[in-house]
């Protein structure tokens, strides 16, 4: 009986550890996903600004 109750307790502890591990992994994955999305948006803005600046330079060069 004691073996079974300690075995049950061990399984319960493993379940709790697995729950927290899964939760941590999900949170970590969401953080990475959010950071990648933010970085790609910033990159897109940077490329747009760079293109806009290049086009402005060409327009200004034509006017001179």
PyMOL commands that set and color helices and strands:
alter all, ss='L'
color gray80, all
select helices_A, chain A and resi 2-63
alter helices_A, ss='H'
color red, helices_A
deselect
rebuild
show_as cartoon
